[in-house]
Amino acid sequence: MTAGLLVVTAVPVEAEAVRAGLTDPTVTVAPVGVGPAAAGAATARLLALAEAAGRPYRAVISAGVAGGFTGRVAVGATVLGDRSIAADLGAESPEGFLPVDELGMPPEVLGGGSDLP
């Protein structure tokens, strides 16, 4: 027997926003943390638990609310990215967070394409 769909978000407020529009009881929405390590580990745990219970998910969707597009995309609109920049990668320092480009490494960019409209 398979479970429904697993939708993961970074933070609880995003999970609440996704849940607000759902009517399908087979969809599970879970906040899994910020950053690839936290999100990957928590998502893997949810997948393993579902598999062990004999109800593996049929698919996983990573969703967010795209709050960074204020003034560029209307509230309620759908945004489909054609590239991903791992802007949350870096290191903490006594002066605060240092993004990877300030550490001498190029930012992780996956995909290509043009800027947002």
N, C-alpha and C positions, 0 to 999 in steps of 0.2 A: 504494500500500500504506500503510495507517495503522499507526502504532505503537499501543501500549496506552494505558494511563491514566497520567497524570503526577500524582503526589501530592507537594505541596511542604509543607515544614515550616519553621519559623524556625531551629531549631538542630539540630545533629547528633543529640543524644540523643533528640529527638522523632522524627527520621527512623529511628533504630535501633528505637524502640518500634513504629513503624508496620511496618517491615520484618519484625519478629519474628512477626507474625501472618499474613504473606502467603505464599500458595502459588502465585499466578499469576505466571509469569515475564514477562508482558507489562506488568506494573505497574512503573513507575520511581518511586523515592522519592528526593527530593533536598532537603537543607537549603538554603534560599535567603536566609537572613539575617533580622534583626529590623528591623521598621519597614516602612512602605509603600514607601519609595523603594528600599531594598535588595531587598526581596522582589519588587517589581514588575519591577525591572531584571533580576534573576537569572532570574525566571520567563520574562520576554520572551526572554531569551537562549536558554534551553532550548527554548522553543517555536520560535524562529527556526532553531536548529540542527537540530531534528527536521524542520522543514518543508524546509530546504535539502537534507537527506539523503533526502527523498522519503518520510519516515515521520512525518507529522504526528500529534500526539496526538489521540485522539478526545474527551478531556475532561481537565480539570484540577481537582483537589481541593486546597484548602488545609486542612491538618490540624494539630492540636496535641494535647498531652496534658492540657491544662486543669489544670495543677498548682495553680492558685489556688483550687480548689474543695475543698480538704482539709477533711474534716469535714462537708461539705454534699452530696457526691456520692460514692458508693462507688467504689473502685478497680475499673476494668473497665467501669463504666457508660458509657452514651452520653449526651452533653450536646448539645442542639440549642439554640443561641442564637437569640433573637429580636431582638437588637440588638447593636451593636458599639460599644465606646467605645475610641477610639484613645488609650489611656493612655500609650503610649510616645512621643507627640509632645511636643516641648518644646525646650529649649535647655540646653546646658552652660553653667555659670557657675563663677566661682572658688569658690563655696560648694557646688557640686554641681549635679545635674540639676534644672531647673525645669520642671514640667509646664505645659501651655498655660494652665490656669486661673490659675496664679500669674503668668503673663505678661500677664494681663488679657484673655485670649481664652477663650470657652467651649470645653469639650472637645468633640471631634468625636463625635457620637452618631448612628449610623445605625440606623434602625428604631425600634421602640417596644416596649412590652410591660411585663410585670411583672418583678420581681426573681426571681432563682433560687429554687427551693424551699428 
